[in-house]
Amino acid sequence: MTPAILTTALPVPTTSPQDEHWMRHALALAERAEREYGEIPVGAVLVDAAGDPIGEGWNFNIASHDPSAHAEIVAMREGGRRLGNHRLLGCTLYVTLEPCAMCAMAIVHARIARLVYAAADPKTGACGSVFDLLADPRHNHRVEVVSGLLATEAGTRLSNYFRAKRGKPPLP
């Protein structure tokens, strides 16, 4: 059964040309994950408060046999190493698919300031679709969330990945 990926673009509040630039970079990483590793095409870029990239990643859980190696986690690990800190204060995380519960809680624990994601995930999304863990008032940290930036492109890539796995023709 193909997972449903929401490809409809949602209203996108307060984005900038820089947001689109980094999301396009995340989409390129997602494409690399699929092309080079056969992974589900999800990419992520972590940018510091000055707008400089400090971490990037793509889904690598299948190839690495690591259930925690989601694109977001890989990018945050790299960012933490580069900053020499487990707190990623002032950072923005760009990801091509709405984070799952594991990634959403890692975002809270890392104190990410802002999350920008493309396609919503109506099966396991934890930032507004199935759950909204980032908005839970019991957390001691708040994350600004922007959803839907380049959602159609991200959703189509994901849908086509699963269609190819099932021998179906790609969507246009």
Backbone as numpy.savetxt, mean C-alpha at the origin, in Angstrom:
# Nx Ny Nz CAx CAy CAz Cx Cy Cz
-11.40 -18.67 -6.69 -12.24 -17.50 -6.69 -11.35 -16.25 -6.69
-11.63 -15.34 -7.58 -10.84 -14.12 -7.69 -11.24 -13.15 -6.59
-10.26 -12.64 -5.82 -10.59 -11.63 -4.81 -11.13 -10.38 -5.49
-12.15 -9.81 -4.90 -12.72 -8.58 -5.45 -11.82 -7.42 -5.08
-11.42 -6.67 -6.07 -10.62 -5.48 -5.86 -11.45 -4.30 -6.34
-11.67 -3.35 -5.49 -12.45 -2.18 -5.83 -11.63 -1.31 -6.76
-12.09 -1.15 -8.00 -11.34 -0.35 -8.96 -11.97 1.01 -9.20
-13.11 1.25 -8.61 -13.75 2.54 -8.77 -12.96 3.59 -8.01
-12.67 4.67 -8.69 -11.93 5.75 -8.02 -12.83 6.40 -6.98
-12.34 6.49 -5.78 -13.06 7.14 -4.70 -12.69 8.62 -4.68
-13.46 9.46 -4.03 -13.07 10.86 -3.93 -11.69 10.97 -3.27
-10.83 11.77 -3.85 -9.47 11.88 -3.35 -9.30 13.25 -2.71
-9.25 13.31 -1.37 -9.06 14.60 -0.71 -7.59 14.99 -0.68
-7.33 16.23 -0.90 -6.04 16.86 -0.69 -4.85 16.04 -1.17
-4.71 15.92 -2.47 -3.52 15.29 -3.01 -2.74 16.34 -3.78
-1.50 16.01 -4.07 -0.62 16.94 -4.76 0.05 16.23 -5.92
0.72 16.98 -6.78 1.50 16.32 -7.83 2.56 15.38 -7.24
3.09 15.72 -6.08 4.06 14.85 -5.41 3.40 13.52 -5.00
2.16 13.59 -4.53 1.44 12.37 -4.19 1.31 11.47 -5.42
0.93 12.05 -6.54 0.79 11.26 -7.75 2.14 10.67 -8.18
3.19 11.46 -8.07 4.53 10.98 -8.42 4.89 9.73 -7.62
4.72 9.79 -6.29 5.10 8.65 -5.45 4.18 7.47 -5.64
2.89 7.73 -5.93 1.99 6.61 -6.19 2.36 5.93 -7.51
2.76 6.70 -8.49 3.20 6.08 -9.76 4.46 5.24 -9.52
5.33 5.70 -8.64 6.52 4.90 -8.29 6.09 3.60 -7.60
5.12 3.69 -6.71 4.60 2.49 -6.04 3.98 1.53 -7.06
3.29 2.06 -8.06 2.72 1.21 -9.12 3.83 0.50 -9.90
4.93 1.20 -10.15 6.07 0.57 -10.85 6.66 -0.55 -10.00
6.72 -0.35 -8.69 7.21 -1.41 -7.80 6.27 -2.61 -7.80
4.97 -2.34 -7.85 3.98 -3.42 -7.92 4.17 -4.24 -9.19
4.41 -3.55 -10.28 4.65 -4.24 -11.55 5.90 -5.10 -11.45
6.92 -4.59 -10.81 8.17 -5.34 -10.62 7.93 -6.60 -9.79
7.12 -6.48 -8.74 6.80 -7.63 -7.89 6.21 -8.77 -8.71
5.31 -8.42 -9.58 4.67 -9.43 -10.42 5.62 -9.97 -11.47
6.30 -9.07 -12.18 7.17 -9.46 -13.29 8.37 -10.28 -12.84
9.05 -9.84 -11.79 10.29 -10.48 -11.38 10.12 -11.61 -10.38
9.04 -11.55 -9.58 8.92 -12.52 -8.50 7.62 -13.31 -8.50
6.70 -12.98 -9.40 5.42 -13.68 -9.42 4.55 -13.37 -8.23
4.84 -12.27 -7.56 4.10 -11.86 -6.37 2.82 -11.11 -6.74
1.90 -11.05 -5.81 0.72 -10.21 -5.98 1.23 -8.78 -6.12
0.81 -8.07 -7.17 1.39 -6.76 -7.48 0.93 -5.63 -6.56
1.62 -5.51 -5.44 1.40 -4.40 -4.51 2.76 -3.76 -4.27
2.80 -2.43 -4.39 4.04 -1.69 -4.15 3.81 -0.60 -3.13
4.89 -0.21 -2.44 4.80 0.83 -1.41 6.07 1.67 -1.40
5.89 2.96 -1.12 7.00 3.90 -1.00 6.79 4.69 0.28
7.84 4.82 1.08 7.82 5.61 2.30 8.64 6.87 2.07
8.02 8.02 2.32 8.64 9.31 2.07 8.70 10.07 3.40
9.85 10.69 3.68 9.98 11.42 4.95 9.30 12.78 4.87
9.33 13.52 5.97 8.64 14.81 6.06 9.18 15.83 5.07
10.43 15.67 4.64 11.03 16.58 3.66 10.67 16.20 2.23
9.98 15.08 2.06 9.59 14.64 0.73 10.59 13.73 0.05
11.55 13.21 0.83 12.58 12.32 0.28 12.20 10.87 0.54
12.40 10.00 -0.44 12.09 8.59 -0.23 13.11 7.95 0.72
12.61 7.20 1.70 13.51 6.53 2.64 13.28 5.02 2.69
12.26 4.55 2.01 12.00 3.12 1.97 11.05 2.78 0.84
11.23 1.62 0.29 10.30 1.15 -0.73 10.24 -0.36 -0.65
9.18 -0.90 -1.21 9.05 -2.35 -1.19 7.89 -2.79 -2.05
7.83 -4.07 -2.19 6.73 -4.71 -2.91 6.43 -5.99 -2.17
5.27 -6.56 -2.46 4.94 -7.83 -1.82 6.05 -8.83 -2.11
6.54 -9.47 -1.06 7.62 -10.43 -1.20 7.39 -11.63 -0.28
6.15 -11.80 0.16 5.85 -12.87 1.10 5.89 -14.26 0.48
5.49 -14.39 -0.78 5.49 -15.71 -1.42 6.93 -16.17 -1.65
7.73 -15.34 -2.29 9.11 -15.71 -2.62 9.98 -15.88 -1.39
9.72 -15.10 -0.35 10.57 -15.16 0.85 10.02 -16.11 1.92
8.83 -16.67 1.67 8.19 -17.55 2.65 8.00 -16.83 3.99
7.66 -15.55 3.90 7.52 -14.70 5.08 6.14 -14.05 5.03
5.21 -14.50 5.87 3.86 -13.94 5.81 3.78 -12.46 6.13
4.82 -11.91 6.75 4.79 -10.48 7.08 5.44 -9.61 6.02
5.95 -10.17 4.95 6.67 -9.39 3.94 5.72 -8.74 2.93
4.77 -7.99 3.44 3.90 -7.19 2.58 4.66 -5.94 2.17
4.24 -5.31 1.09 4.93 -4.14 0.55 5.12 -3.05 1.61
4.07 -2.81 2.40 4.14 -1.75 3.41 5.19 -2.06 4.47
5.22 -3.30 4.93 6.16 -3.72 5.97 7.59 -3.62 5.44
7.81 -4.08 4.21 9.14 -4.02 3.61 9.60 -2.56 3.53
8.73 -1.66 3.08 9.09 -0.24 2.98 9.36 0.37 4.35
8.52 0.03 5.35 8.73 0.60 6.69 10.00 0.05 7.33
10.32 -1.22 7.10 11.57 -1.78 7.63 12.77 -1.02 7.07
12.76 -0.78 5.77 13.87 -0.04 5.15 13.93 1.38 5.70
12.79 2.02 5.83 12.76 3.38 6.37 13.28 3.44 7.79
12.90 2.47 8.62 13.38 2.42 9.99 14.88 2.26 10.06
15.43 1.38 9.19 16.89 1.19 9.16 17.59 2.48 8.74
17.04 3.15 7.73 17.68 4.38 7.24 17.62 5.50 8.27
16.51 5.58 9.00 16.38 6.62 10.03 17.04 6.21 11.34
17.31 4.93 11.51 17.83 4.45 12.78 16.82 4.56 13.90
15.53 4.35 13.53 14.46 4.52 14.50 13.25 3.68 14.07
12.56 3.10 15.04 11.33 2.37 14.72 10.15 3.31 14.56
10.30 4.54 14.96 9.26 5.55 14.77 9.54 6.30 13.48
8.54 6.36 12.65 8.67 6.98 11.33 7.87 8.28 11.32
8.19 9.14 12.25 7.45 10.38 12.47 7.51 11.29 11.24
6.35 11.84 10.90 6.26 12.78 9.79 6.27 12.14 8.42
6.33 10.82 8.35 6.43 10.13 7.06 5.06 9.89 6.43
5.08 9.79 5.11 3.91 9.40 4.33 4.20 8.07 3.67
3.25 7.15 3.76 3.37 5.85 3.12 2.40 5.80 1.95
2.93 5.53 0.77 2.13 5.37 -0.44 2.06 3.88 -0.75
0.87 3.36 -0.96 0.72 1.93 -1.26 -0.39 1.74 -2.27
-0.22 0.78 -3.15 -1.16 0.59 -4.25 -2.44 -0.13 -3.86
-2.47 -0.76 -2.69 -3.67 -1.45 -2.22 -3.89 -1.10 -0.75
-5.11 -0.91 -0.38 -5.46 -0.63 1.02 -4.80 -1.65 1.95
-4.11 -1.18 2.98 -3.43 -2.10 3.89 -4.39 -3.03 4.63
-3.86 -4.23 4.92 -4.58 -5.22 5.71 -4.44 -4.85 7.19
-5.02 -5.66 8.07 -4.97 -5.38 9.50 -3.54 -5.39 10.04
-2.72 -6.34 9.60 -1.33 -6.39 10.06 -0.60 -5.11 9.69
-0.73 -4.69 8.45 -0.03 -3.50 7.98 -0.60 -2.23 8.61
-1.90 -2.18 8.78 -2.52 -1.00 9.41 -2.00 -0.81 10.82
-1.89 -1.87 11.58 -1.39 -1.74 12.95 0.10 -1.40 12.97
0.86 -1.90 12.01 2.27 -1.52 11.92 2.39 -0.03 11.61
1.49 0.49 10.79 1.46 1.93 10.47 1.22 2.74 11.74
0.28 2.29 12.56 -0.01 2.98 13.83 1.21 2.91 14.74
1.79 1.73 14.90 2.93 1.56 15.81 4.15 2.36 15.35
4.31 2.52 14.03 5.44 3.28 13.50 5.20 4.79 13.57
3.98 5.18 13.88 3.61 6.60 13.96 3.70 7.31 12.61
3.33 6.58 11.56 3.25 7.18 10.22 2.25 8.33 10.30
2.58 9.46 9.69 1.70 10.63 9.73 0.56 10.52 8.72
0.87 9.94 7.55 -0.10 9.98 6.46 0.01 8.71 5.64
-1.14 8.16 5.27 -1.23 7.00 4.39 -1.99 7.42 3.14
-1.42 7.14 1.98 -2.10 7.37 0.71 -2.15 6.02 0.01
-3.36 5.52 -0.24 -3.46 4.25 -0.95 -4.35 4.39 -2.17
-4.13 3.50 -3.12 -4.84 3.54 -4.40 -6.14 2.74 -4.30
-6.10 1.45 -4.58 -7.31 0.62 -4.63 -7.74 0.18 -3.24
-9.04 0.26 -3.00 -9.61 -0.27 -1.77 -9.69 -1.79 -1.88
-9.65 -2.47 -0.75 -9.71 -3.92 -0.72 -10.94 -4.35 0.09
-12.04 -4.68 -0.60 -13.27 -5.03 0.10 -13.25 -6.42 0.76
-12.15 -7.15 0.64 -12.03 -8.46 1.30 -11.26 -8.36 2.61
-10.12 -7.65 2.61 -9.28 -7.60 3.81 -8.81 -6.19 4.15
-9.35 -5.19 3.51 -8.92 -3.82 3.78 -9.20 -3.40 5.21
-8.21 -2.77 5.83 -8.35 -2.40 7.24 -8.21 -0.89 7.46
-8.40 -0.12 6.39 -8.29 1.34 6.50 -9.54 2.00 5.95
-10.68 1.33 6.10 -11.94 1.91 5.68 -12.89 0.97 4.98
-12.39 -0.10 4.35 -13.27 -0.99 3.58 -13.97 -2.03 4.45
-13.21 -2.97 5.00 -13.77 -4.00 5.86 -13.69 -3.56 7.31
-12.53 -3.06 7.69 -12.28 -2.52 9.02 -11.76 -1.10 8.84
-11.76 -0.34 9.90 -11.12 0.97 9.86 -10.25 1.12 11.10
-9.20 0.33 11.14 -8.33 0.30 12.30 -7.63 1.62 12.56
-7.32 2.36 11.50 -6.61 3.62 11.68 -7.47 4.68 12.33
-8.79 4.56 12.21 -9.69 5.55 12.78 -10.14 5.20 14.20
-9.71 4.07 14.71 -10.15 3.65 16.03 -9.68 4.66 17.09
-10.60 5.26 17.82 -10.22 6.31 18.77 -9.43 5.81 19.98
-9.33 4.50 20.14 -8.58 3.95 21.27 -7.06 4.00 21.05
-6.64 4.22 19.80 -5.20 4.31 19.53 -4.66 5.64 20.02
-3.39 5.65 20.37 -2.76 6.88 20.83 -2.09 7.65 19.70
-2.36 7.26 18.47 -1.79 7.94 17.30 -2.84 8.00 16.20
-2.92 9.11 15.52 -3.85 9.28 14.40 -3.08 9.37 13.10
-3.61 8.73 12.07 -3.01 8.73 10.75 -3.98 9.38 9.78
-3.52 10.36 9.04 -4.34 10.93 7.97 -4.38 9.91 6.84
-5.58 9.63 6.32 -5.74 8.64 5.27 -6.33 9.29 4.03
-5.67 9.04 2.90 -6.16 9.48 1.60 -6.31 8.22 0.76
-7.50 8.00 0.22 -7.74 6.79 -0.56 -8.17 7.13 -1.98
-7.91 6.21 -2.88 -8.42 6.31 -4.24 -7.49 6.94 -5.26
-6.30 7.37 -4.87 -5.38 7.98 -5.83 -4.85 6.91 -6.79
-5.18 7.04 -8.06 -4.82 6.09 -9.12 -5.40 4.70 -8.85
-6.57 4.68 -8.26 -7.23 3.42 -7.89 -7.53 2.54 -9.09
-7.95 3.11 -10.20 -8.29 2.30 -11.37 -7.07 1.56 -11.89
-5.94 2.26 -11.99 -4.72 1.61 -12.48 -4.29 0.48 -11.54
-4.28 0.75 -10.26 -3.87 -0.27 -9.29 -4.83 -1.44 -9.28
-6.12 -1.16 -9.27 -7.12 -2.21 -9.24 -7.11 -3.09 -10.47
-6.91 -2.48 -11.63 -6.84 -3.25 -12.87 -5.63 -4.18 -12.86
-4.48 -3.69 -12.40 -3.29 -4.55 -12.33 -3.55 -5.74 -11.40
-4.14 -5.49 -10.25 -4.44 -6.57 -9.31 -5.44 -7.56 -9.90
-6.51 -7.04 -10.49 -7.51 -7.93 -11.09 -6.90 -8.78 -12.19
-6.04 -8.17 -13.02 -5.43 -8.92 -14.11 -4.45 -9.97 -13.60
-3.81 -9.72 -12.50 -2.93 -10.72 -11.89 -3.75 -11.98 -11.55
-4.87 -11.77 -10.87 -5.69 -12.92 -10.48 -6.38 -13.56 -11.68
-6.75 -12.77 -12.68 -7.34 -13.32 -13.90 -6.33 -14.22 -14.61
-5.08 -13.78 -14.69 -4.04 -14.58 -15.34 -3.82 -15.90 -14.59
-3.88 -15.86 -13.28 -3.72 -17.08 -12.47 -4.81 -18.09 -12.78
-5.96 -17.60 -13.22 -7.10 -18.47 -13.50 -7.34 -18.69 -14.99
-6.36 -18.24 -15.82 -6.45 -18.47 -17.25 -7.48 -17.61 -17.97
-7.82 -16.48 -17.37 -8.80 -15.59 -17.99 -8.07 -14.45 -18.69
-8.71 -13.89 -19.72 -8.06 -12.77 -20.43 -8.01 -11.52 -19.54
-7.00 -10.68 -19.78 -6.88 -9.46 -18.97 -7.99 -8.45 -19.28
-8.26 -7.63 -18.31 -9.17 -6.51 -18.51 -8.42 -5.41 -19.25
-9.13 -4.58 -20.00 -8.43 -3.48 -20.72 -7.91 -2.43 -19.75
